[in-house]
Amino acid sequence: MANRSDDLNAVRRGDDLSIGAVVDLVKTYAKQETLGPLKGAGRWLAAGTAGALLLGIGLALVLLGVLRLIQTEFANLARGGWSFTPYVIVLAACVAVIVFAITRINKSSLNKEPD
């Protein structure tokens, strides 16, 4: 049985191939051109999802810590009619982190060919 490189060389030379060899060659080419890029995109998405999940958990814990720090160290700020102030401060910090993260997104990295 001839291997795939012999089939490809025969197609380049213009030799006659059997229908089965042509179908096999087309299947091999389609798998090569679709499955390879999909595997790479799957790895890219898995790493991004794991990173986003871990960063989200870490950010939530840090913001909770900042909230408790403000409530403990500035107890007079967390009493009476201004009891919402620590929450507003932490919300502002959270919005600042989100804005910073959005400005750092580089959309061209997915389409970039590896070196």
C-alpha positions as CSV (number, residue, x, y, z in Angstrom):
1,M,0.0,0.0,0.0
2,A,1.4,3.4,-0.9
3,N,1.9,6.0,1.8
4,R,0.4,9.5,1.9
5,S,3.5,11.3,0.7
6,D,3.5,9.0,-2.4
7,D,-0.1,9.9,-3.1
8,L,0.6,13.6,-2.7
9,N,3.6,13.4,-5.1
10,A,1.4,11.5,-7.6
11,V,-1.2,14.3,-7.4
12,R,1.5,16.9,-7.9
13,R,2.8,15.0,-11.0
14,G,-0.7,14.6,-12.3
15,D,-0.7,10.8,-12.3
16,D,-3.9,9.0,-12.2
17,L,-5.0,7.9,-8.7
18,S,-7.8,5.7,-7.6
19,I,-10.9,7.3,-6.2
20,G,-10.2,5.8,-2.8
21,A,-6.7,7.3,-2.7
22,V,-8.1,10.8,-3.6
23,V,-10.8,10.5,-0.9
24,D,-8.2,9.4,1.6
25,L,-6.0,12.3,0.6
26,V,-8.8,14.8,1.0
27,K,-9.8,13.3,4.4
28,T,-6.2,13.5,5.6
29,Y,-5.9,17.1,4.4
30,A,-9.2,18.1,6.0
31,K,-8.2,16.6,9.4
32,Q,-4.8,18.3,9.3
33,E,-6.3,21.7,8.5
34,T,-9.2,21.6,11.0
35,L,-8.2,19.5,14.0
36,G,-4.8,21.1,14.5
37,P,-6.0,24.7,14.8
38,L,-9.0,23.5,16.9
39,K,-6.7,21.8,19.4
40,G,-4.6,24.9,19.7
41,A,-7.7,27.1,20.3
42,G,-8.9,24.6,22.8
43,R,-5.7,24.8,24.8
44,W,-5.8,28.6,24.6
45,L,-9.3,28.7,25.9
46,A,-8.6,26.2,28.7
47,A,-5.6,28.2,29.9
48,G,-7.6,31.5,29.7
49,T,-10.6,30.0,31.6
50,A,-8.4,28.6,34.3
51,G,-6.5,31.9,34.7
52,A,-9.7,33.9,34.8
53,L,-11.2,31.6,37.4
54,L,-8.1,31.8,39.6
55,L,-7.8,35.5,39.2
56,G,-11.5,36.0,40.0
57,I,-11.2,34.0,43.2
58,G,-8.1,35.8,44.3
59,L,-9.6,39.2,43.6
60,A,-12.7,38.4,45.6
61,L,-10.6,37.3,48.6
62,V,-8.4,40.4,48.4
63,L,-11.4,42.7,48.2
64,L,-13.1,40.9,51.1
65,G,-9.9,41.4,53.0
66,V,-9.8,45.1,52.2
67,L,-13.4,45.4,53.3
68,R,-12.7,43.7,56.6
69,L,-9.6,45.9,57.1
70,I,-11.5,49.1,56.5
71,Q,-14.3,48.0,58.8
72,T,-11.8,47.0,61.6
73,E,-9.3,49.8,61.4
74,F,-11.8,52.6,60.6
75,A,-14.6,51.5,62.9
76,N,-16.0,55.0,63.2
77,L,-16.4,55.1,59.4
78,A,-18.5,51.9,59.5
79,R,-21.1,53.1,62.1
80,G,-24.2,55.1,61.9
81,G,-25.4,56.7,58.7
82,W,-22.1,56.2,56.9
83,S,-22.0,52.4,57.4
84,F,-22.1,51.9,53.6
85,T,-18.8,53.8,53.1
86,P,-16.5,50.7,53.3
87,Y,-18.6,49.0,50.7
88,V,-18.4,52.0,48.4
89,I,-14.6,52.1,48.8
90,V,-14.3,48.4,47.9
91,L,-16.7,48.7,45.0
92,A,-14.6,51.6,43.6
93,A,-11.5,49.5,44.0
94,C,-13.2,46.6,42.2
95,V,-14.3,48.9,39.3
96,A,-10.7,50.3,39.1
97,V,-9.3,46.7,38.8
98,I,-11.9,45.8,36.1
99,V,-11.1,49.0,34.1
100,F,-7.4,48.2,34.3
101,A,-7.9,44.6,33.2
102,I,-10.1,45.7,30.2
103,T,-7.5,48.2,29.0
104,R,-4.8,45.5,29.1
105,I,-6.6,43.1,26.8
106,N,-4.6,42.4,23.6
107,K,-7.0,41.0,21.0
108,S,-4.4,40.3,18.4
109,S,-2.7,37.5,20.3
110,L,-5.2,34.8,19.3
111,N,-4.5,35.3,15.6
112,K,-0.8,35.5,15.9
113,E,1.2,32.7,14.4
114,P,3.8,31.0,16.7
115,D,7.4,31.7,16.0
